[in-house]
Amino acid sequence: MTDDLITEAMRGAIGRPSPPVTYDIEKGHIRRFVEAIGDANPLYRDGSAARAGRHGGIIAPPTFLRALNPAPLPVSPFQFGRLKPGFDAGSEWDYYHPVMAGDRITVTAVVEGYETRPGRNATLVFISILNTYTNQRGETVATQRSRSVLLGEQS
């Protein structure tokens, strides 16, 4: 394996969060999002139905958080020219609190680590990133742990 593809600067970025980005969650944005994905759940679009629900107001569907991007990471693995974009290797989500219209959601990203593996035609570099979504009360509403594969040197 060629761990030399993971530079000291990349290792130094592990655990360093991106700058926080805060989003004001508006019911109009939630409505447009659920219309785009074809979700007719009244808790996402009907104020009366949502107020009668257990959360007392319009909530966003869990997938809405995909639209809230973090700031760039402190160190991009691509700035060194030895790695090329590869593909998404999946993500895991944990949800703790609903996101409601009127919330202010702050998102940060942090590199958790890197791992290299030999591939068929190139060295594969796996990067694990944790996104944390926090509301205005300081509650973590969700986390997303994603893995991406970057392509290193040709084998």
C-alpha positions as CSV (number, residue, x, y, z in Angstrom):
1,M,0.0,0.0,0.0
2,T,1.2,3.5,-0.7
3,D,0.4,5.6,2.4
4,D,2.7,8.3,0.9
5,L,-0.4,9.6,-1.0
6,I,-1.6,10.8,2.3
7,T,0.5,13.9,3.0
8,E,1.4,15.4,6.3
9,A,-0.9,18.3,5.5
10,M,-3.8,15.9,5.0
11,R,-2.9,14.1,8.2
12,G,-2.8,17.5,10.0
13,A,-6.3,18.2,8.8
14,I,-7.7,15.2,10.7
15,G,-10.0,16.4,13.4
16,R,-9.9,20.1,12.3
17,P,-13.5,21.2,11.6
18,S,-14.5,23.3,8.7
19,P,-15.7,26.8,9.4
20,P,-19.4,26.7,10.5
21,V,-22.1,27.6,8.0
22,T,-25.5,28.5,9.3
23,Y,-28.8,28.2,7.4
24,D,-32.1,29.8,8.3
25,I,-34.7,27.1,7.6
26,E,-37.8,28.6,6.0
27,K,-41.1,26.9,5.4
28,G,-41.0,28.0,1.8
29,H,-37.7,26.2,1.3
30,I,-39.1,23.0,2.9
31,R,-42.1,23.2,0.7
32,R,-40.1,23.6,-2.5
33,F,-37.8,20.7,-1.4
34,V,-40.7,18.3,-0.7
35,E,-42.4,19.3,-4.0
36,A,-39.2,18.6,-5.8
37,I,-38.9,15.1,-4.3
38,G,-42.6,14.4,-4.6
39,D,-43.3,13.9,-0.9
40,A,-46.9,14.8,0.0
41,N,-46.6,14.3,3.8
42,P,-48.7,17.1,5.3
43,L,-46.3,17.6,8.2
44,Y,-43.9,19.1,5.6
45,R,-46.3,21.5,3.9
46,D,-49.6,22.0,5.7
47,G,-49.3,24.4,8.6
48,S,-52.6,23.3,10.2
49,A,-51.8,19.6,10.0
50,A,-48.3,20.2,11.2
51,R,-49.4,22.2,14.2
52,A,-51.7,19.3,15.2
53,G,-48.8,16.9,14.9
54,R,-46.5,16.0,17.8
55,H,-43.8,18.6,16.8
56,G,-46.3,21.5,16.7
57,G,-45.2,22.9,13.4
58,I,-43.8,22.3,9.9
59,I,-40.8,20.0,9.9
60,A,-38.3,19.2,7.2
61,P,-37.9,15.7,5.9
62,P,-34.7,14.0,7.0
63,T,-33.3,14.2,3.4
64,F,-33.6,18.0,3.5
65,L,-30.2,18.2,5.4
66,R,-28.5,17.0,2.2
67,A,-29.1,20.5,0.8
68,L,-27.2,22.2,3.7
69,N,-23.5,22.1,2.6
70,P,-20.6,22.6,5.0
71,A,-17.8,25.0,4.2
72,P,-14.7,23.5,2.5
73,L,-12.4,21.5,4.7
74,P,-9.2,23.1,6.0
75,V,-7.1,21.0,3.6
76,S,-8.4,19.6,0.3
77,P,-6.8,16.3,-0.7
78,F,-6.9,17.6,-4.3
79,Q,-4.6,20.6,-3.7
80,F,-1.6,18.4,-3.8
81,G,-2.2,17.1,-7.3
82,R,-1.6,13.5,-6.6
83,L,-5.2,12.4,-6.0
84,K,-8.1,12.5,-8.5
85,P,-11.8,12.5,-7.7
86,G,-13.2,9.0,-7.5
87,F,-16.7,8.2,-6.2
88,D,-19.0,8.3,-3.3
89,A,-18.7,5.2,-1.1
90,G,-21.8,5.8,0.9
91,S,-22.9,7.6,4.0
92,E,-24.7,6.8,7.3
93,W,-27.1,9.2,9.0
94,D,-28.2,9.5,12.6
95,Y,-31.1,11.7,13.4
96,Y,-31.7,13.1,16.9
97,H,-34.2,16.0,16.6
98,P,-36.6,17.2,13.9
99,V,-35.6,20.2,11.8
100,M,-38.4,22.7,11.9
101,A,-39.3,25.8,9.9
102,G,-37.8,28.7,11.8
103,D,-34.7,26.8,13.0
104,R,-31.2,28.0,12.4
105,I,-29.0,25.0,11.5
106,T,-25.2,25.1,11.6
107,V,-23.2,22.5,9.8
108,T,-19.5,21.7,10.2
109,A,-17.4,19.0,8.6
110,V,-14.4,17.2,9.9
111,V,-12.0,14.7,8.3
112,E,-12.0,11.6,10.5
113,G,-9.3,9.8,8.7
114,Y,-7.8,8.3,5.5
115,E,-7.1,4.7,4.5
116,T,-5.3,3.4,1.4
117,R,-6.0,0.1,-0.4
118,P,-4.7,-1.3,-3.6
119,G,-7.3,-1.2,-6.5
120,R,-7.4,-2.9,-9.8
121,N,-5.9,0.0,-11.8
122,A,-5.0,2.6,-9.1
123,T,-4.3,3.0,-5.4
124,L,-7.6,3.9,-3.7
125,V,-7.6,6.4,-0.9
126,F,-10.7,6.3,1.3
127,I,-11.6,9.5,3.2
128,S,-14.1,9.5,6.1
129,I,-15.8,12.8,6.8
130,L,-18.3,13.6,9.6
131,N,-20.8,16.4,9.1
132,T,-22.6,17.6,12.2
133,Y,-25.9,19.6,12.0
134,T,-26.7,21.7,15.1
135,N,-29.8,23.8,15.8
136,Q,-30.0,27.2,17.4
137,R,-30.4,25.6,20.9
138,G,-27.1,23.8,20.5
139,E,-28.7,20.4,20.0
140,T,-27.2,18.1,17.4
141,V,-30.1,17.4,15.1
142,A,-28.2,14.9,12.9
143,T,-24.8,13.6,11.9
144,Q,-23.7,12.2,8.5
145,R,-20.6,10.0,8.2
146,S,-19.6,9.7,4.6
147,R,-16.8,7.9,2.8
148,S,-15.4,8.8,-0.5
149,V,-12.9,7.1,-2.7
150,L,-10.1,9.1,-4.3
151,L,-7.9,7.7,-7.0
152,G,-4.2,7.7,-6.5
153,E,-1.4,6.5,-8.7
154,Q,-2.1,4.0,-11.5
155,S,-1.0,0.4,-10.7
